[in-house]
């Protein structure tokens, strides 16, 4: 069975690309491939290609000229992944693509039917929803809840809380505790530290040929900590 991992959130700028970049760093010695559906930016193609090689990253368009999802396109995507050489894929959905995927489940293809069809293709699906803090928190959680309802337990769903978007560790930890009290299964990522470590890691992500070995000692320690977090999330 091929494992396909969807990374979604209908709110833009929450850190989906950051998460995918760290996954690519974690998986660069594996045969994992990456698909970028975010036609609004397509930043993943260049950045991920610099990490894992251009042959393991490609873009794919699933929306029509009216920014609506074409069912044939999403089916074509899954069929293509089923026939691909890799055994594991990560698919980066943009905000409009994420909203349309939820709409697909709610109105066109129920999760139980999708599960049956993907199983017939030899695909197991895992879903990650990225959640950011501050003004984005409410809409991010609303999307997660709507998607959880639509998936109806047919696919594993994990909330990924971007800890670097809350304006402080204490604020982020309080938000995480409240989410856990609601019974939400979540994982944390995105806290890149403070001071020079943040700048060094952000600069690393922006480099055409990122080399973690070039980081200073403190930045390298933080980078390795983040990589361990990602490993625990995707294992």
FENNORQUI-V676516 format. One record per run of one state. SS is the DSSP state (@ for helix, = for strand, . for the rest). FROM is the first residue (numbers start at 1). TO is the last residue. Records with the same first field share a line. If there is no record, write none. Layout:
BEGIN
SS: FROM-TO / FROM-TO
END
This chain:
BEGIN
.: 1-1 / 9-15 / 28-32 / 37-42 / 53-53 / 60-62 / 64-68 / 70-70 / 83-87 / 93-94 / 108-110 / 122-122 / 132-133 / 152-155 / 166-168 / 182-185 / 190-195 / 207-211 / 215-216 / 235-235
=: 2-8 / 33-36 / 57-59 / 63-63 / 69-69 / 88-92 / 123-131 / 156-162 / 186-189
@: 16-27 / 43-52 / 54-56 / 71-82 / 95-107 / 111-121 / 134-151 / 163-165 / 169-181 / 196-206 / 212-214 / 217-234
END
